[in-house]
Amino acid sequence: MRVNRRGVAMLATLISVLACSPADEPTPPAAGQSAADRRAGAPGIGDPDFPRDGNGGYDVSHYDLVVDYTPATKRLDGVATISASATQELSSFNLDLTGLDVREVAVNDAPATFTRKGEELTVRPARAIADEAPFTVKVTYTGQPKPASDNANLGTYGFIPTPDGAFVASEPNGSKTWFPGNDHPADKATFDFTITVPAGVTALANGEMTGQPTTSGGKTTYRWRERHPMATYLATATLGKFDLRQGSTAAGIPNLAAADPRFKSSLDSLHTLSGQITDYWATVFGPYPFSSTGGVVDDYSAGYALENQTKPLYGGFQPDETIIAHELAHQWFGNSLTIRRWKDLWLNEGFATYAEWLWAEHKGTKTAEATFKELQSRPATDPMWKYPPGRARPDDLFNQSVYTRGGMTLHALRRAIGDPAFFTLLKTWTAEHRYGHVTTGQFVALAERLSGKNLDALFDAWLLQPRKPS
Ligand SMILES: [Zn+2]
C-alpha cells in the first residue's frame, strides 16, 4: 500500500473524523476453558496486535467465491465455499465476516448452526471435525456491504461501493466486509471468483480470466482464478465501467491494464510502465511469482494504492512510475513472501519503498545513496526516528517510518555488506520463501548467512531503537 501524496490532505481530514470512533470491541475468551470449549477453534489466529483477526483451528487452502452485485441497489448476494483442513478437533470454528446477513451455512454439505457476534461468525457443524481432516464450509449470505474505516489504516477500505460498481482494497483486514474467511495474512489460499454484474459493468478480480464473460438476462458473469496462494487482504473484485488494454510484457508475462473512463488517458502509460517495471523487477528480485501483471485505476478517490495480487489498484489518481514501481515490488515483497504478523510490515513497505529508490537509480534520476543521505540529514527530532519500523504498531500500522526508515534499513544493509551480497540476498530471499511466510528474524539470519557478518547491531539500530541511528 502507498498513500498518494495528493490524497494526504483529504486523508488527514478523514482521520480526524474517524479518530473518535467508539471502542466497543468484544473481548476474546480467556485461556481457561471448559472441556467442551477446548474443541472450539479460537476466534483469532494468534497475532497479538490484532487478536480477533483470523481464526484458529484450521487452515484454508481455497476460496470459491460466487458473488452477484448490483451497483444501483448496492446489494450483494454471495456464496463462499471454503476448503480447509482442521489443525485440531473442532466442535465449532469461526470465520470473519462483518455486516451482511448469513442465510445458510453447511459443513461438508450438511446444514450447520451458526451465531454472529461482532466480526465473528461461529459455525457449529452437526458433527465435530476430526483433527487434520479436510472439510468444506459453504456460507450463503446477502446484504449491502459496508466498508471498514479506522485511523490506523489511513481511511476507508474493504468493499467500497461506487456509483458504477465497487472499489475493493482490503488491507489490513477488510476482506471480511465482502466475504467470510480467515482474514489474516498468516493463512493464504488460492481463489476462484465467479462475479455477476449488470451487463456493461466489468468485474476485475485477481489472477486470470477463465473463459470469456457470459451474458444473459441483462447480466454478465466473469470468472477469475488466482492459482497462487494469496492473503485475504489482497483479494479484489473491483467493479465498474473500465477501458481495458491487454497484451504481454517484453518477457512474455500477460499484462492487463484497466482504467475508469475518467482516467482513460492513463491507460497506455499504466500498461506500458507496468510491463516494463514487472520485467525489470524480475531481473533484480528474481522470477515474477505470478501468472499475470498489470494494474487498475478506478475513479474512487481513496488517496492510496494497494498491491492487490496481480492487479495493483490505484484509487482516483493517475499513477506515476514511482508508485507503480512500489506496488509491483509488492508482488514479491508482501504477496509472494507474506508476513505472519503485522508487526513485520516493514518487510512489505520498507522493501517496496526501497524499490522506488532502486527504480530511480535504474532510470538514472537519483541514486539510492543520494536518497538515503538526504533522509539521514533529517534532524534527530524528526518523528521518523521515534518510531522503530521493525515493530509496526497496530494503532499506527502504516506510519511513514515503516516505509522510509524501513527502506533506509535496506540501504544501510547494502552499505554494510556490499552490492554483490546485497543483490544476491534479495534474490535468495524471494526464492527461498516463494509463496510462503516470512519474519524479520528470518531475513536477518539470511543476511548474516550470505554476508558472513554479524548484523545484529545494524538491524537493532535501524529497526528497533526509538532514536536516530548514529
Ligand atoms: Zn506499499
Boltz pocket constraint, residues with backbone or C-beta under 6 A from the ligand:
constraints:
  - pocket:
      binder: B
      contacts: [[A, 1], [A, 2], [A, 305], [A, 326], [A, 330], [A, 348], [A, 349], [A, 352]]
      max_distance: 6.0
